[in-house]
Amino acid sequence: MDSLGIGQVAAQTGLSPDTLRYYERLGLLRPARDPGGRRRYSETDVVWLTFVVRLRATGMPLADLQTYAALALEGASTLRARREIVEAHAARLQAQMQLLDEAFRAVQDKLTFYDRLERMAQRETT
């Protein structure tokens, strides 16, 4: 894959060009520059941004992503620390999923209750 411009990467990742610039200011990515100073993104950048989008969608704080990105730049010696960040996030997600599951069951119970009421009301009108 040839390098991509900011508009192409925005289209591929669902991020706006402003968000891509913001993520660059935060140190979450470091695109190359062409001779004219325009950002050029590699396939590796796009894969990384896809991962960032997924983590953000699950509520990972930008501060955690910044720490993770800084560690990644340091190389393999930081694998354990990066793993711990992802493990902590996974634990938070697991807890959130459990709460959502409980809330979903409560909503389902309420819908079952309404089904019963509607059937009773229907019997009364027939």
N, C-alpha and C positions, 0 to 999 in steps of 0.2 A: 504494500500500500504506500502510495506517495503521501507526503505530508499534507495535512488538511488545514484550511483556513478556519477562522473562528466561527463563521456562519455555518460551515459544513459540520463542525463539531457540535455546535448548538443543535442543529437538526438531528444529528445522530444520538445525542445524549438527552435531549429534552431540556437542556439548560439554556438559559438566555445568554447572549454574549456578555451582558452585564454580570451575570452570575459567574461566568468563566473568568472574567477579569477580577472579580471579587475573590474567587478561590485562588487566583494567582497572587493577589495581594496578601492573602492569608498564608501563603506558602504551601497550599495544597497541591499545586502543580507548577511546573516550570517549563512552559513551552519554549521551543527554539524560536529564533527570530530570523526572518529572511533579510537580505541586504537592505530592504526598504524599512526594516524595523517591525514588520507585521508578524504577528504570532503564527507559528506553524506547529501543528500538533501531530504527533506520531501515533501509530497504532497503539503503542504502549500507553500513551496519554489517554487515548479513548477508553482502553480497557480499565485504566485506573479511575477515570471519571465515572464509568459505569458502576464500579464498585462504590465510589463516593456517593453516587445518587442512591444506590440501594441502602447504604448505611444511613444517609440522611432521611430516607423514607421510613426507616425504622426508628428514627428519633435520636440517632447518635449525635451528641453535641459537637459543634464545630471545634471546640477546644480539644476534644478527644481525637478528632480527625487530624487536627494540626499536630498533636503529639505523635500520632501514628505516622503521619507523613514525614515528620522530622526524623523519627527513628528509622524509617525505611531508607532515607537518604544515607544513613550511617552504615547500612549494609547488614550482612548476615549476623554480625555480633549482637544485633538488637532483636533477633527473631523471638526470643522469650518474652521480651517486654511488649512487642507487638501482639504476640499471642495473648498475653494477659489482658491487653486492652480489648481485644475481640471477645475473649472469654467473659469479661465483665459485662460487655454489652449484650452478649448472648444470654447471660443470666438475667439481666434486666428485661430483655425481651420475653424470656420464658415466664417471668413473673407477670408481665403485662398480658401475655397470652392467657394465662390462668385466670386473671381478673376478667378479661374479655369473654372467656368461655363461660364463666359464672354469670356474667351479665347477659350473655346470649341465651343461656338456659332460662333465666328469669323472664326474658322477653318471649321466648317460646312458650313458657308456662302461661303467660298472660294471653297470648294468642289462642292457646288451647281453651282457656277460660272463656274468651270471647266467642269461640266456635260453639261451645256448650250453650252459652246464653242465646246466641242466634238460633240454634236448633230449638231451644225451648220456646223462644218467641215465635218461631215459625210454626211449631205444633199448636200453640195457643190460637193462632190466626186461621188454622185450618179446621 
